């Protein structure tokens, strides 16, 4: 038996902008530089001619290279393909994660707060994240890395619709 087409368990309609790939790649580059500095310090200060550090001169750079490929080259592209979001008349949907995928739905009637945040790297790429919060600790939808204008418009629309639903309920 197939689920009806109106089933909420479906991929949300909208993907993130391509600039999110660059943001995630930049985050991966920063992480690679950090671990490269840790590796350089280890190679400089640890006795690499003694066990167990004797493998460090070849294993460290190999591991760092694999980490760089995964965090700069693979992870941003995979996350971009997976992360999706949608706002309908009834709910906010989000599909996130690249290793563990999380599908979240928040009904408009349950929305209590809508936040827009812009981190330092998000500002660099003109992006912002929208967080839709409910009274439940498990009821938060995070839509990361939308274009700033889209994030602000989505947040304003959701806040207006949630207020309208609350007014109708009273």
N, C-alpha and C positions, 0 to 999 in steps of 0.2 A: 504494500500500500504506500502510495507516495503522499507526502505532506502537501497540503494546499499551498497555493502560491502566496497567500497572505501570511504564511507562517513566519514568526519573528526570527526563527533560527535560519538565517541566511546571511550571506556576506553583505555587509553594508555597501551602499552604492558608490561612495566617493573614496578615491585614493588620496594620499598626501601629495603635495607638490614635489617636483623633482629636487628642489632646493633642500628638502629634508635629507636626501641622499648625501649631499655635500656637508650638511651639518653633522650627520652621523659619522661620515668619513673624517671630518675634522676632530670629532671626539675620539675616534679610533687613533688618529695621528697623535693627539695629545697623550693618550694612554700609552702608545708605543714609545713616545719620547720619554715619558716618565719611567717605564720599565727599562728602557735603554740606559737611562741615567743610573738606575739601581744596578743594572748589570755592569756598567762601567765602574761604579764604585766597588762592587764585589770583586771584579777582576783586578782592581787597583789595590785593594786593601786585604783581600783574603789570600792565603798561601796556596796558589793554584798548583804547586808541585806536590802537595800532600793530599791524601785521601781525606774526606770525600770530595774535596774541591778540585781534584785533578780533571774532572769531566767538564768543569765550568767553562774553560776556554773554547770548547767546541759545542757543548750542549746549550750553553746560554745564548749565543748568537742564533743557533738553529731554532730554539724555542721562541726567541724574540722575532725572528723572521716569520715563523708560522703564525704567531700572534698578530703581527702586522698585516699579513695577508688576510687573516680572518676578520680583524677589526676594521681594517681600512677598505679592503676589496670586496669581501663577501657579505659581511653583516649588514652594511648599509643598503645594498641592493635587495637582499632577502627581506629586510624589514620594510622597505618601500613596497615590495610586492604584497606583503602580508597586511600591513596596517591599513585599515579602511574605517570609514565613519559615515554616518548618515543621521539626519534629523528628519523625522516624519511628523505628521500631525499628532501622533500618539506617543512617540518615544524618541530617545536619543540612543543610537546604536554605535558601538565601537568594537573593532576587532584589532587586537594588538599582540605583540610578542613575536619573537623570531625563533626562539627555541621552545618556549612554552606559550602557546597561543591562548589568549583570553578573549572571549566574546562577552560583552556587557551590554545590557539594555536598561535604561532608566525611563520609566513612564513620565510624561510631562507633568502629570498630577503629583508626582513624588518630589519634584525638584524643589529644593530649598534655597540653594545658592549656586550662582554661576560665576566662576572666576576666570580671568584672562591673565596669564603670566608670560613674561618674556625674559628668558635668561640671557646672559651675555652673548653666547653664540647664536641664540635665536635672533637677537637684535642685529647681529652681523649679517644674517641671511634674510632679514625681514619677516621672521616667523613669530608665532605666538602659540601658546597652548591654551585650550579651553578645558576647565574642570567643571563638571556638572555634579553637584553634591546633593545627597539626600540625607535624611536623619540617620539612616543605616550606615555603619562603617563600611559595609560591603557594597553600598549602592552608589559608588562614585564612578563616573565615566570620565576618563582622561582622553582628550583628543589632542595629541601632540602635533606640533610643527605645522600648523595651518598658516597661510599667508596672514599677516597682521590684520588687514582689512576684513578678511573673511572671518577670522576669529572674533573680532569685535562685533561684526554684524550678527554672527551666530549667537554670541553671548547676549546681545541686546534682544534678539528675537526670542530666545529661550526664556530670558527673564520676564519679558512682556507676556509670553504665553503662559508661563507658570503663574504669574500674578493673576491673569485672566481666569485660569482654572480655579485658583484659590477664591477669587471673588464670586465665581459661580457656585462654589461649594458652601458659602456662608449665607 
